Amino acid sequence: MTRAAFFVLTALADQPRHGYGILREVEELSDGEVRLRVGTLYGVLDRLTADGLIVLDREEVRQGRLRRYYRLTDEGVTALDAEAERMAAGAGAAKRRIAEGRSAGTPARPAAEGPAGLEPPTPPGLAGGYA
């Protein structure tokens, strides 16, 4: 499941929402890390609908514009729950590994060092090439 699909499903977990409401909710839920464009959102909504994870709940005309509201299906709730469990298990494994490394006294290497035993990359010269 893509990150965008995960957050769209999460945005719909508590109530039906229309497109703009989903965009706002996704941004809020992700602390601003996921900002969907309208075209991307509707592509995700189309895929989730085709997969049976969401359905069109209702349509309303507001200020002369049609708003389509989407809601989760039972299959959507199940898929979202499974993905949340998968992500939590992965995060838990990462946290345990980090704690094991710290308790074993394994020092963290700065990212600039690269893989163990290799020299750091030579920075590019003024012309963009390597000296």
C-alpha positions as CSV (number, residue, x, y, z in Angstrom):
1,M,0.0,0.0,0.0
2,T,1.4,3.4,-0.9
3,R,1.9,6.1,1.7
4,A,-0.8,8.2,-0.1
5,A,-3.3,5.4,0.0
6,F,-2.6,4.7,3.6
7,F,-3.3,8.3,4.6
8,V,-6.4,8.6,2.4
9,L,-7.8,5.5,4.1
10,T,-6.9,6.9,7.5
11,A,-8.6,10.2,6.6
12,L,-11.8,8.3,5.9
13,A,-11.6,6.0,8.9
14,D,-13.8,8.2,11.1
15,Q,-16.3,9.7,8.7
16,P,-17.0,10.2,5.0
17,R,-15.2,13.1,3.4
18,H,-15.1,14.9,0.1
19,G,-11.9,15.5,-1.9
20,Y,-10.8,18.8,-0.4
21,G,-11.6,17.5,3.1
22,I,-9.5,14.4,2.4
23,L,-6.6,16.6,1.2
24,R,-6.7,18.7,4.4
25,E,-7.0,15.6,6.6
26,V,-4.1,13.8,5.0
27,E,-1.9,16.8,5.4
28,E,-2.9,17.1,9.1
29,L,-2.5,13.4,9.8
30,S,0.9,13.3,8.3
31,D,2.1,16.5,10.1
32,G,2.5,18.1,6.7
33,E,4.8,15.4,5.3
34,V,2.2,14.2,2.7
35,R,0.7,16.9,0.5
36,L,-1.4,15.4,-2.3
37,R,-2.1,17.2,-5.5
38,V,-5.7,17.1,-6.7
39,G,-4.8,14.8,-9.6
40,T,-2.9,12.5,-7.4
41,L,-5.8,12.3,-4.9
42,Y,-8.3,11.4,-7.5
43,G,-6.0,8.7,-8.9
44,V,-5.7,7.2,-5.4
45,L,-9.5,7.4,-4.9
46,D,-10.0,5.7,-8.2
47,R,-7.6,2.8,-7.3
48,L,-9.1,2.4,-3.8
49,T,-12.6,2.4,-5.3
50,A,-11.6,-0.2,-7.9
51,D,-10.0,-2.3,-5.1
52,G,-13.3,-2.2,-3.1
53,L,-11.7,-0.3,-0.2
54,I,-13.8,2.8,-0.5
55,V,-17.1,3.7,-2.1
56,L,-18.9,6.8,-3.1
57,D,-21.1,7.7,0.0
58,R,-23.1,10.6,-1.5
59,E,-23.0,13.6,-3.7
60,E,-24.0,17.1,-2.7
61,V,-24.1,20.4,-4.6
62,R,-22.5,23.2,-2.5
63,Q,-22.2,26.7,-4.0
64,G,-22.9,25.3,-7.4
65,R,-20.2,22.7,-7.2
66,L,-20.6,19.0,-6.9
67,R,-18.9,17.4,-3.9
68,R,-18.4,13.6,-3.8
69,Y,-18.1,12.1,-0.4
70,Y,-16.2,8.8,0.0
71,R,-16.3,6.3,2.9
72,L,-14.4,3.1,3.8
73,T,-15.9,-0.3,3.1
74,D,-15.5,-3.1,5.6
75,E,-12.7,-4.4,3.3
76,G,-11.1,-0.9,3.5
77,V,-11.2,-1.0,7.3
78,T,-9.6,-4.4,7.3
79,A,-6.9,-3.3,4.8
80,L,-6.1,-0.2,6.8
81,D,-5.9,-2.1,10.1
82,A,-3.6,-4.7,8.5
83,E,-1.3,-2.0,7.1
84,A,-1.2,-0.2,10.4
85,E,-0.3,-3.4,12.1
86,R,2.4,-4.1,9.5
87,M,3.9,-0.6,9.9
88,A,3.8,-0.9,13.7
89,A,5.6,-4.3,13.6
90,G,8.3,-2.8,11.3
91,A,8.7,0.2,13.6
92,G,9.0,-2.0,16.6
93,A,11.6,-4.2,15.0
94,A,13.6,-1.0,14.1
95,K,13.4,0.3,17.7
96,R,14.5,-3.1,19.1
97,R,17.5,-3.2,16.7
98,I,18.5,0.4,17.6
99,A,18.2,-0.5,21.4
100,E,20.3,-3.7,20.9
101,G,23.0,-1.7,19.0
102,R,23.2,0.9,21.8
103,S,23.3,-1.7,24.6
104,A,26.0,-3.6,22.7
105,G,28.1,-0.4,22.5
106,T,28.0,-0.3,18.8
107,P,28.9,3.3,17.9
108,A,26.9,5.0,15.2
109,R,28.9,6.2,12.2
110,P,28.2,9.6,10.7
111,A,26.4,9.2,7.4
112,A,29.3,10.8,5.5
113,E,31.6,7.9,6.2
114,G,29.7,5.5,4.0
115,P,29.7,1.8,4.4
116,A,32.2,0.3,6.9
117,G,35.8,0.0,5.5
118,L,35.2,2.4,2.6
119,E,36.7,5.9,2.3
120,P,34.2,8.8,2.2
121,P,33.5,10.0,-1.3
122,T,35.7,12.7,-2.7
123,P,33.7,16.0,-3.1
124,P,33.3,17.3,-6.6
125,G,35.6,20.1,-7.8
126,L,34.6,23.5,-9.0
127,A,33.6,22.3,-12.5
128,G,31.5,19.5,-11.0
129,G,34.1,16.8,-11.8
130,Y,36.3,14.9,-9.4
131,A,39.8,16.1,-8.6
